[in-house]
Amino acid sequence: MRNSDVEPPSAADDAGEPAVTGTQSVFRALSILHAFSSLQPALTGPEVATKFGYSLPTAYRLLRALEAEQFLVFDRVTRRYRPGPEILRLSGVMLHRDGVVAQTQSSLVRLRALTGETVAIFWRLGNQRTCVQEMVSPHPVRIEAGVGVDYPLTRGAPGKALLLALDERNVREILNDPDVASPIHGISSLLAELEDSRERGYTMSADETIDGAVSIAAPIAWLHEGLAAYSITAPKSRFGPRERETAARTLLEEMARLRSALRR
């Protein structure tokens, strides 16, 4: 028997449920994958059923289908499902194309050496952003985002940098998602800030996701619009207006250098 927590549901288990098309099944399975996060790294069958309003047999059938293709793995001790190796394989395909990983790693080393502050790369995953690479500041007092930690697109310089490629209609669609945090200073302020940021090429934030933190971020627009962004983050006490301006110039210079390297 495959690693699962209950016996496979019989046809009778789904009696009374409306017919589900193949396309609907795909979207349901993808929705389950989207439910995993750093705050919720594992889920049980009943939790999935409750979260999405599925019957328990339907939830288990979807979970087992994802498990069979190694998108999920089942822990027999905790009786929970977790993201599986297939997700890592697909992530590797994305991250290694065009030499992105090697180039961005050396780029982060250079940025940290030049600024002395924490530098990171965020990728957009759905309507949130996730830290995928980070090199922390050598200072005893520093700010860390945390690799694998999710943050809202609408708050913090990296999130707003990822929104620069979107028009007002698309930004408003994101804000209509009930799971997306509202902008700190309101929608109109966010839209105006994005317009200004497009002209200068980078975004800034203070105290929007981490208390006492100031960030500067710029998108990797030429790689795939709205997919990834670089950030420099430091404690507010060490990152005043002059330091921010200097860091912003350094960031834009590094982005230009990276763009040239990735297009060779």
C-alpha positions in Angstrom: 0.0 0.0 0.0 1.2 3.5 -0.8 2.1 5.8 2.1 -1.3 7.2 2.9 -3.3 7.8 6.1 -6.6 6.2 5.1 -7.8 3.6 2.6 -8.4 4.9 -0.9 -12.0 6.2 -1.1 -14.5 4.1 -3.0 -16.8 5.4 -5.7 -19.6 5.4 -3.2 -17.6 7.8 -1.0 -18.2 10.6 -3.4 -21.9 10.0 -3.8 -23.8 13.2 -3.8 -20.8 15.3 -4.9 -21.2 17.3 -8.1 -19.2 16.0 -11.1 -15.7 17.5 -11.4 -14.1 18.0 -14.7 -10.4 17.3 -15.4 -9.6 21.0 -15.5 -11.3 21.5 -12.2 -9.3 18.7 -10.7 -6.1 20.4 -11.9 -7.0 23.7 -10.3 -8.0 22.0 -7.1 -4.6 20.2 -6.9 -2.8 23.4 -7.7 -4.8 25.2 -5.0 -3.6 22.7 -2.5 0.1 23.3 -3.4 -0.5 27.0 -3.0 -1.7 26.4 0.5 1.8 25.4 1.7 4.0 28.1 3.1 6.7 28.7 5.7 3.9 29.3 8.2 2.0 26.1 7.2 4.7 23.6 5.9 2.5 20.5 6.3 -1.2 19.7 6.0 -3.5 16.8 6.9 -6.3 15.5 4.8 -9.0 16.9 7.1 -7.2 20.3 7.1 -7.3 20.4 3.3 -11.0 19.4 3.3 -11.9 22.1 5.7 -9.8 24.8 4.0 -11.2 24.3 0.6 -14.7 22.9 1.4 -14.0 19.5 -0.1 -15.4 16.2 1.1 -12.8 14.2 3.0 -12.6 11.5 0.2 -12.0 14.3 -2.4 -9.3 15.9 -0.3 -7.5 12.6 0.1 -7.8 11.7 -3.6 -6.2 15.0 -4.6 -3.5 14.6 -2.0 -2.7 11.1 -3.2 -2.5 12.2 -6.8 0.0 14.9 -5.8 1.9 12.3 -3.7 2.0 9.8 -6.6 3.7 12.5 -8.8 6.1 13.4 -5.9 4.7 16.9 -5.5 3.9 15.9 -2.0 5.3 13.4 0.5 3.4 11.8 3.3 4.9 11.5 6.8 3.5 8.4 8.5 4.6 9.6 11.9 2.9 13.0 11.9 0.3 11.9 9.3 0.8 15.1 7.4 1.6 15.9 3.8 4.6 18.1 2.9 6.0 19.5 -0.4 7.9 16.8 -2.2 11.1 16.5 -4.4 9.3 17.3 -7.7 8.8 20.9 -6.6 12.6 21.1 -6.0 13.3 19.7 -9.4 11.1 22.2 -11.1 12.6 25.0 -9.0 16.0 23.9 -10.1 14.9 24.2 -13.8 13.8 27.8 -13.2 16.7 28.8 -11.1 19.5 27.3 -13.2 18.3 28.5 -16.6 20.5 31.1 -18.2 23.1 30.7 -15.4 20.9 32.7 -13.0 22.0 30.9 -9.8 25.7 31.2 -10.3 25.4 34.9 -11.5 23.1 36.0 -8.7 25.1 34.3 -6.0 28.3 36.1 -7.0 26.2 39.3 -7.4 24.9 39.0 -3.8 28.4 38.5 -2.5 29.5 41.7 -4.3 26.5 43.7 -3.1 27.0 42.7 0.5 30.7 43.6 0.3 29.9 47.0 -1.2 27.1 47.9 1.2 27.9 45.9 4.4 24.2 45.1 4.7 21.9 42.1 4.2 21.1 41.4 0.6 18.5 39.1 -0.8 16.5 37.9 -3.8 12.7 37.5 -3.7 10.6 35.6 -6.2 6.9 36.2 -6.7 4.9 33.1 -5.9 1.2 33.7 -6.5 0.2 36.9 -4.7 3.1 36.9 -2.3 6.9 37.0 -2.4 9.3 34.5 -1.0 13.0 35.0 -0.1 14.9 32.5 -2.1 18.5 33.7 -1.6 20.0 35.8 1.2 23.4 36.9 2.5 23.1 38.5 5.9 25.1 41.5 7.0 28.3 40.9 9.0 27.2 43.5 11.5 26.1 42.2 15.0 22.9 44.2 14.6 21.3 43.3 11.3 18.0 42.5 9.6 17.3 39.0 8.2 14.3 38.2 5.9 14.8 34.4 6.2 15.1 32.1 3.2 11.7 30.4 2.5 9.8 33.1 4.4 6.8 34.6 2.6 5.8 38.3 2.7 3.0 40.2 1.1 3.5 41.8 -2.4 1.9 45.0 -1.2 4.3 45.7 1.6 8.1 46.1 1.8 10.4 47.3 -1.0 10.9 43.9 -2.6 7.2 43.3 -2.9 6.6 46.7 -4.4 9.5 46.2 -6.8 7.8 43.1 -8.1 4.7 45.1 -8.8 6.5 47.7 -11.0 5.8 45.6 -14.1 2.0 45.6 -13.4 -0.5 48.2 -14.4 -3.1 49.6 -12.1 -5.8 47.1 -13.1 -3.5 44.2 -12.2 -2.4 45.7 -8.9 -6.1 46.2 -8.0 -6.8 42.6 -8.8 -4.1 41.5 -6.4 -5.6 43.8 -3.7 -8.9 42.1 -4.2 -7.4 38.8 -3.0 -8.7 38.5 0.6 -5.4 36.9 1.7 -3.3 39.9 0.5 -2.4 42.5 3.1 -3.7 46.0 2.3 -1.0 48.6 1.6 0.3 50.4 4.7 -0.7 53.9 3.4 -3.7 52.9 1.2 -4.2 51.9 -2.4 -3.9 55.4 -3.9 -0.6 56.0 -2.1 0.7 52.6 -3.3 -0.2 53.3 -6.9 1.5 56.8 -6.8 4.6 55.3 -5.2 4.8 52.6 -7.9 4.6 55.4 -10.6 7.5 57.3 -8.9 9.5 54.1 -8.5 9.3 53.2 -12.1 11.0 56.5 -13.0 13.9 56.0 -10.6 14.2 52.2 -11.1 13.9 51.1 -7.4 11.5 51.1 -4.4 12.0 51.9 -0.8 10.2 51.0 2.5 10.6 51.4 6.2 8.9 49.4 9.0 6.4 47.8 6.5 7.2 44.1 7.2 9.9 44.1 9.8 10.0 46.7 12.6 13.0 48.9 12.5 14.0 47.8 9.0 14.6 49.9 5.9 14.8 48.3 2.5 15.7 49.3 -1.1 14.8 46.9 -3.9 14.9 46.7 -7.7 13.3 44.2 -10.1 15.2 41.9 -12.4 12.9 43.1 -15.1 14.7 41.7 -18.1 14.7 38.1 -16.8 11.0 37.8 -16.5 8.8 40.8 -15.6 7.5 40.7 -12.1 9.3 37.4 -11.2 12.3 38.4 -9.1 13.7 41.4 -7.2 16.9 42.3 -5.4 16.9 44.0 -2.0 19.3 45.6 0.5 18.0 45.8 4.0 19.4 47.4 7.1 18.4 48.7 10.6 16.9 52.2 10.4 19.5 53.5 12.8 22.3 52.7 10.3 20.4 53.4 7.1 19.7 57.1 6.9 18.9 59.2 3.8 22.5 59.4 2.7 23.2 55.7 3.2 20.0 54.8 1.3 20.9 57.0 -1.6 24.4 55.5 -1.8 23.0 52.0 -1.6 20.4 52.7 -4.3 23.1 53.8 -6.7 25.1 50.7 -5.8 22.1 48.5 -6.4 21.3 50.0 -9.8 24.9 49.7 -10.9 24.9 46.0 -9.8 21.6 45.3 -11.6 23.1 46.8 -14.8 26.2 44.6 -14.4 24.1 41.5 -13.8 21.9 42.3 -16.8 25.0 42.4 -19.0 26.4 39.2 -17.5 23.1 37.2 -18.0 22.7 38.3 -21.6 26.1 37.2 -22.7 
